[in-house]
């Protein structure tokens, strides 16, 4: 029984420590989950707050009902209310202090705003603000997807850099063995072995640095996803080249203007500011209200008698010291600010599309150049090794070719990373990041 239990615990521990297979799509899904990225959770709370503000504005169209019960014992000074009793009887006067006596007042009252244009426009403004917050949630989700995808690509780059550094170490070890064989055969010198050992030591240092960089990028990715920083992960994607044929700039701009949630969000914010300004202007208009009051009053429950009051009111604003005019000017300035932001967001979207498209074109050419450079560097190193083994070249020629191959490998990794980042940036700029993630 103990053996079975121990085996179960070991299996559970092994399963708990097994790395999580992580693709870019899976990483984004985890980040967008309610318990994933903090920004997504905050955006959902913002929607909840905006919905409650709509309910608050809607309450202006419903009656306000109040109920009260008051039981008091009191005395009253009649002179305070203008009652004076001067009797022409010497030595006799009526008291001015009446009581103490009991009063029981049970009452319900209601107030209702029949017509108030300011409340109507405030309700419309709150609904427009809610729509803006919901669209802003889409913007937040796109931003979180973009940040997660960028972090994921950085991890793939770190993986590729580490693999390149490992390949460079293996190449240095092979060249060191070649130099030692040449010395043993009498065709090489000690300086050539030393030179190969220095190159190997440098490449090992670069491999250690690449490992540290990979760990740091993984931690950054886990933070963006909202996972524990000690969670082990294993990437299922590689940094590869996928040919892309983007549409013309104008077509991409038209798509971005239709899809980007930032533009829709800002349009709703501008509409909310306009309605808020109209609501403040409507405070100048008369308002119509209704009121009612019903209850029972008496010295006690048995002696209580029903009383009531109801009516309508018309309120006409005349002068409030200029506060209403100041609020109107303030709300108009806020409306103008949103108009300026709308124009700025449109220009920003166009800039992002054009810059991303140009970056993609440049990155594609960079990948082709890096691929050609790596092929030439590999051929050069192969020729240099054959010449060195044949004894017609010195090891410095091999070392120079090795350095150029390492640089070409690094250029290839950088080019692939820049190309994939450019594809991601273009998808984000055109509002199609979801299609990019799911492909």
N, C-alpha and C positions, 0 to 999 in steps of 0.2 A: 504493500500500500504506500509506504514511504517512497519507494522507488518510482512508482507511477506519479505520485504528487510532485516529486522533484523533477521528473521528466516534463510534466505539464508546466511547471514554473519556468524551467529553462526554455521551453518552446515559446511561452508567452513573452518572456524577456527578449528572446531573439526576434519575435514578431514585432514587439514594441520598438526595437532598435533598428528594424529594417528601414531603409530609406524610402521616402515617398516618391513614386514615379511622377514626374512633373513635366507636363508639356506647357507651352505658352497658353493654350486654351484653358487648361486646368488651373493654371496659376491665376488667370484673370477671373475665372469662376469663383475661386476661393476668395479673392480680394473683394468681389462684388457681393458676397454673401452678407447677410445682416450682421453676423458675428465676425466678419472679415475686417476690411479697412475701416478705420475710425471715421474717415471722411464720409463714407457711405452711410454709416449709422447717424452721423450728425445731420446729413441731408434729410434722412427720414424724419428725424425729430423736428427739423425746420418745417416740413410739410404738416406735421401734427400741430405745430404752433400756428401756422397760417390758417389751418382749418378752424381752429378755435377762435381766431380773430374774425373769421367770417361769421361764426355763430354769435359772437359779441355784437357785430354790426347788425345781424338779422334780428337781434333781440329788440331793436328800436321799433320794429313793426308789431310787436306783441304787447298786450297790456301788462302793466305792472300791478300786481295784487299784493296787498299788505293786510295783515290782521293783527289786532292788538287787544289786550285785556288789561284794564287799569282799575285797581281798587285802592282808593286813597282816603285818608282821614285828614281833614284840613280845617283851618279857620280862615276867615276872610275879613279884610278891612274895607268896609263899605265906602269910607271916605276916599279910599284910593281910586274908586270908580266914579266919584263925583256925587255920591249920595250924602246929604247932610240933613239931619233931622233936628230942627230947633223948635221945640214946643214951648208955648207961652205959659207953661205951668212951672211955678217956682219949685225948685228941688226935685224936678223929675226930668229925665232925658232918656232917649232911646240909645241903646248901645251901638257903637260903631263897629265893634268886633263881633262877627257872627260865627257861631260854631263853638266847639268843633262838631262837624257833621261828616258823614260817610258818603262817598260817591263811587259807584261801580259802573264803569264804561266799557262795554264790549263792542268792538267796531271792526268792520272790514271796509277797505277803500280800494279804489282802482283808478288808474290813470292810463290813458291811451292816446298815442299820437296819431291823429287822423290823417294829417297831411303835413309832411316835412321833407322838402326837396333835398335838404342837406343830408338827412339820414339815408335817403334813397341813393344818392350818389356815393356816400361813404360805403354803403353795402356793395355797390357795383365796384368800387375801388378795391375793397377787400377781396372780392372774387377774382378780379384781375391780378391782384398780388398773389393769390393762391395759385392761379394758373402759372404765374412766373416762377414761383417756388417749385412747382412740379416739373416745369421745364428745366429749371436750374438743377434739379435732381438728375435729370438726364445728362446735363453738362458735367456734373460731378462724377457720374458713372463713367462717362467717356474719359474724363481726366484720370480717374483711377485706373481704367483700362490702359490708357497711354503710359502712365507711370509704371504700372506693373509690366507691360510689354517692354518698355525701355530697360527696366531692371533685369528682366529675363534675358534680353539680348546682351546686356552687359555680362551676365553670368555665362552665356554661350561664348562670348569673346574671351572671358577669363579661362574657360575650358580650352578653347583653341590655343590661347597663349601658353597655357600649361603644357598642352600636347606638343606644341612647337618647341618649347623649352626642353621637354623630355627627348624629342627627336634630335635636338641639337646636342644634348648630352650623349646620346647614343652614337651620333656621328663623331663627336670628339673622342669618345672611347675607341671607336674603330680606327680613327686616324692616329691615335696614340699607339695602338697596337701595331699599326703599319710602320710608324716611326721606329718603334722598338725592334721590329723584324729587320728593318733596314740597317740599324746599328749592328744587330747580331750578324747580318750578312756582310758587314763591312762596307756597305754603300751609303750609310748614314752617319750623322754626327750626334754628339750629346746635346748640342744646342737645339737640334730639331726635336728631340724628345722633350726637352725642357719647354720649348715653345708649344708643343702639343699638350703638355701637362698644364701650362698656364691657361690655354684655351679651354681645357676641360674644367678647370677650377672656376673660371668665369661663367661658363655655361651652367655649372651646378648652382652657383649663386643666383643666376637668373631663374633657374627652376624653383629655388626656394622662394624667391620674390613672387614668382607667378602663383605659387601655392597660397601665399599670404593674400595676394590680391584676389584670388578666387574666393577665399574664405570671407573677405570683406564684402565682396559683391553679393554673395549668398545671404549674408546677414542683412544687407540692405533690402534684398528681395523679400526676405521673410518679414521684415518690418513693414514693407508696403502691403504685403498680403494679410497682415494681421495675425501671423502664426507665431508660435513660440520660437525664440531665437536659437534654441538648441535642437530644433526639429531637423533630422537628416533628410536630405532630398537627393534625388537622382534625375538629371535632365534627360528627357527622351528625344529632344531636338538637337540638331547640329547647326552650326553657322554655315549655311550653304547659299548658293546663288540660284535664285529663281527668276528667269527672264520676265520682264514687265514691259508692257506697251501702253503707257498712259494715254488718256484722251487729250485732245488739244486744250490749251489753257482756258479758253472761254467756256468750253463744255464743263470743265472741272469747276470753274467759278460758279456757273449756273447751278450745278449740283450742290455745291457747298452752301449757296444762298438758300436753297430749298430745304436742306437737311440739317445744317448745323443748329443744335439746340441753343447755342449762345445767342444767335440772332433772334430766335423766337422768344427766348427769355427776356432779352432786352426790349423787344417790341411790347411784351406784356407789362414790363416795368414802366415803360413810357406811358402806356394806356392807364395804368394805375395812378401814375403821377397826374395825368390829365384829369382823371375823375376826382382825385383828391382836391385838385384846384377848383373844379366845378362845385364840389361839395362846400368848400369854403366860400365861394361866391354865392352859393345858394343860401347862406346864412342871412343874407339881406332880405330874403323873401319872407312874407308872413307865414306863420305856422298855425295849424288848427289842431286843437286837442279836445278831449272829452275826459270828464272825471265823474266819479260817483263815490258816495260814502253812505254806508248803512250800518246801524248798530242799535244797541239798547243801552239806556243810561238810567240810573236811579240810585237810591240810597242802598239798595240791596237787590238780590236776584228777584224777589217777589215784586218789589216796587218798580222794577225797571220797565221802561216803555221804549218802544221802537222809535227811532229818529232816522232820517235819511237826508241826503243832499245829492243832487246830480246837476250836471250842466255841461256847457261847452265853452271853450276859450279860443280867442283869436289873439295871437301875439304878433305885434308888428315891431321889428327892430328899428330904433331911431338913432341912438347914439350910444357908443360904448367906450368913448375916450380914444378911439382910433385903433383899438386892439384888433378888430375884425379886418380893417384895411391892412394892417401889418401882416396878419396871417395870410391874407389873400396874396400880397406881394411875395411873401416867403414861399407859398405853395407854387406860385407861378415860376419863381426862380428854380425850384426843385424840378418842375416840369421841363424847363429849358435845359437843366443839367442832364436829364434823361435823354432829351433829344440829341444833345452833343455826344452822349455815350453811345447812342444808337449809331450815329455816323462813325464814331471811332471803332466800334466793334465791327462794322462792315468793312472798314479799311483794314483792320487787323486780320480778318478772315481772308481777304484778298491777298494780303502780304504773305500770310502763312502758306496759301496754296501756291503762289508763284515761287516762293523760296524753296518749298519742298519739291516742287516739280523740277526746278533747276538743280537742286541737290541730287535728285534721283538720276537725272541725265549724267551729271558729273561723276556720280558714284559708279554708274554702269561702265563708263569709260575707264574709271580707275580700276575696276575689277579686271577688265580685259588686259590693261597694261600690267597689273600685278601678276596675272596668270602667265603672261608671256615672259615677264622678268624672272619668275621662278623657274620656268622651263629652261631658259637660257642659263640661269645660275646652276641648275642641276647638271646640264650638259658640260658647263665649264668645269665643275668639280669632278665629274667623271673623267674628263680628259686630263685634268691635272693629276688625279690619282694614278691613272695609267702611265702618264709620263714619269711620275715619281717612282712607281714600281719598276719601270723600265730603266731607271737610273739616268734619264736625260733631263730631269728637272729637280730642283731643290724643294724642300718642304715648305719654304715660304710661299711658293706658288700655290700649293695646296691650301695653306692657311688663308691666303687672300681669297681663294675661291670659296672656302668654307665660310668666311665672313660675309661675302656677298650673297651666298645662299641663305644664311641666317637672316640677313636684311630683307631678302626677297620673301622669305616665309613670313616675316613680321609684316611686310607690306601687304601680303595676301590676306592675312587676318584683319588688318586695319581696313582694307578695301571691302572685304565681305561685311564687316561690321557696319561701316558707313553706308553700304548699299542697303542692308536690311533696315537700318535706322531711317534712311531716306524713304523707303517704302512705307514704313510705319508712320512717319511724319506726314506723308502725302495722304494716307488713309485717314489720319486724324484731322488734317486740314479740310478734307472733303466730306467729313462726317460719316465715313464708311469704315471706321475702325472695327466695328463688329464683324463685317465681312472679312477683314484682314485677319482677325483673331481666329475665326472659324474655318479659314481655308486650310 
